[in-house]
Structure formats: C-alpha cells, structure tokens
Amino acid sequence: MSVGRICTREVDLAHVDESVWQAAERMHQRAVGTLVVIDDDKKPIGIVTDRDLVERVLAQALDATATSVGEVMTRPTETVSEQDAIEHAITVMRRERCRRLPVVDDSGQLVGLLSLDDVLQLLAEELTNVGQLLERQTPQAAAQD
C-alpha cells in the first residue's frame, strides 16, 4: 500500500519567518502538535513540533515573539513520495528517528503528512481483518454455516 493512501492530506503549515508564538497559537487553535514549514514553492523545508517549542524556546528562556520558526524547526532530511510503499516510509522513520514525514508529489510539493499513528492504525485494522478471517475458518464457525 502506498503512503498516499493513508497520509493526512490536511496539513497545518508554518512559515519560516513567523514567530514561534504565532506557530504555538496556531497549534493551540487547530489542536495539533506539528506544523510543516514550507517555502514559497510549497516544498517542505522543516517541521516544528510542540516538543521543539518546549526544548528549543521555553527551556532556553527565549522570547517566543522574537524567535522565528526557522530558528527552532527541525529540518527534515527526508520526505517520502505519495507513491512510496509504507514499508519504505517506516524504514525512513526508523533511520531518521522521527514519527512524522512530509509527503510530497512528483514535483516535491507538500501533499500530506504521514505519522507513525497513521501506520499503526492501518496495521491495527489489518490485524482485525485477519483475526475475523481466522475466526470464520475455525471448526466451530464452519459447523454453524
């Protein structure tokens, strides 16, 4: 299955020049913990998370209104294509030690965000389906048919 089939298509964004206070306010209003930072060509250049804000702003006693997103964002070394297999995305997440990956189209523009939670939800659904199939094939179920 491809990444594009399970990724979240509605991605909350941030701009590299905006203040981390503005980014935090957007996270609060949208009830999200991650914003993808894109350039003018809509290509992902970083990610800012609630953890980034805590560790790189609050814990460092920086001024949230004077500190830009660009100063504290995590720059993704990797993105995944919407056509990539989920197994490839998991390999990238493991290698990069991250829980979220920007998903891009053929031109490198942001089209979604894949989270480890998306992958785990898919696996849970698949395991449920396998369990139901096995249950129907037990001798007791066969006798009831």
C-alpha positions in Angstrom: 0.0 0.0 0.0 1.3 3.5 -0.8 1.9 6.3 1.6 -0.5 8.5 -0.3 -3.4 6.2 0.6 -3.1 6.7 4.4 -1.4 10.0 4.9 -3.2 13.0 6.3 -4.0 15.5 3.4 -5.0 18.4 5.6 -1.6 19.7 6.9 -1.2 22.6 9.2 1.5 24.9 8.0 4.0 27.5 9.3 6.2 30.0 7.6 10.0 30.1 8.4 9.8 33.8 9.3 6.8 33.8 11.6 7.3 33.9 15.4 7.2 30.7 17.4 4.4 32.4 19.4 2.3 32.6 16.2 3.1 28.9 15.5 2.2 27.9 19.0 -1.1 29.9 18.8 -1.9 28.0 15.5 -1.2 24.7 17.1 -3.4 25.6 20.0 -6.3 26.8 17.8 -6.1 23.7 15.5 -5.4 21.2 18.3 -2.3 19.9 16.6 1.3 19.2 17.8 3.0 19.6 14.4 3.3 22.3 11.7 5.1 21.7 8.4 7.2 24.6 7.3 7.1 25.2 3.5 8.9 27.5 1.2 7.3 29.7 -1.5 7.2 26.8 -3.9 5.2 24.7 -1.3 8.1 22.4 -0.7 8.7 21.3 2.9 11.8 22.7 4.5 11.2 21.8 8.1 8.8 20.7 10.8 8.1 22.4 14.1 6.5 20.4 16.9 5.3 21.2 20.3 8.3 19.4 21.7 10.6 21.7 19.6 8.9 24.7 21.2 9.4 23.3 24.7 13.0 22.3 24.3 14.3 25.0 22.0 12.3 28.0 23.2 10.9 27.6 26.7 13.7 25.6 28.1 16.2 28.0 26.7 14.2 31.0 28.0 13.9 32.6 24.5 11.4 35.3 23.7 8.6 33.5 21.8 7.6 36.7 20.0 11.2 37.5 18.8 12.2 33.9 17.9 11.3 32.7 14.4 10.1 29.3 13.4 13.2 29.0 11.2 15.5 29.2 14.3 13.9 26.2 16.1 12.3 24.0 13.4 13.6 20.5 12.7 14.8 20.4 9.2 13.7 17.1 7.7 16.5 15.3 5.9 13.9 13.1 4.2 10.5 13.3 2.7 8.5 10.5 1.2 6.6 10.4 -2.1 2.9 9.6 -2.0 3.7 6.6 -4.3 6.3 5.2 -1.9 5.4 2.0 -0.1 4.5 2.2 3.6 7.4 -0.1 4.4 9.8 2.4 2.8 8.3 5.2 5.0 8.8 3.1 8.1 12.4 2.5 7.2 12.9 6.2 6.8 11.2 6.9 10.1 13.4 4.4 11.9 16.6 5.7 10.2 15.8 9.4 10.9 14.3 8.7 14.4 11.2 10.6 13.6 7.4 10.0 14.0 6.2 12.2 11.1 7.3 12.6 7.5 6.2 15.2 5.0 4.6 13.5 1.9 5.4 15.1 -1.5 4.2 14.7 -5.0 6.4 14.2 -8.1 7.4 17.9 -8.1 8.4 17.9 -4.4 5.4 19.9 -3.3 3.8 19.0 0.0 0.6 16.9 -0.3 0.3 15.4 3.1 1.9 14.3 6.4 2.5 10.7 7.4 2.6 9.9 11.1 3.5 6.8 12.9 0.0 6.8 14.3 -1.4 6.6 10.7 0.8 3.5 10.1 -0.2 1.9 13.5 -3.9 2.5 12.7 -3.6 0.7 9.4 -1.8 -2.2 11.0 -4.5 -2.5 13.7 -7.2 -2.6 11.0 -5.3 -5.2 9.0 -4.8 -7.4 12.1 -8.5 -7.1 13.0 -9.4 -8.2 9.4 -7.0 -11.2 9.7 -8.5 -12.1 13.1 -12.0 -12.1 11.7 -11.0 -14.2 8.8 -9.3 -16.8 11.1 -12.4 -16.8 13.4 -14.7 -17.6 10.4 -12.4 -20.5 9.5 -12.5 -22.3 12.8 -14.2 -25.7 13.0 -17.0 -24.1 15.2 -17.7 -21.4 12.6 -17.7 -23.9 9.8 -20.2 -26.1 11.6 -22.5 -23.1 12.1 -22.5 -22.3 8.4 
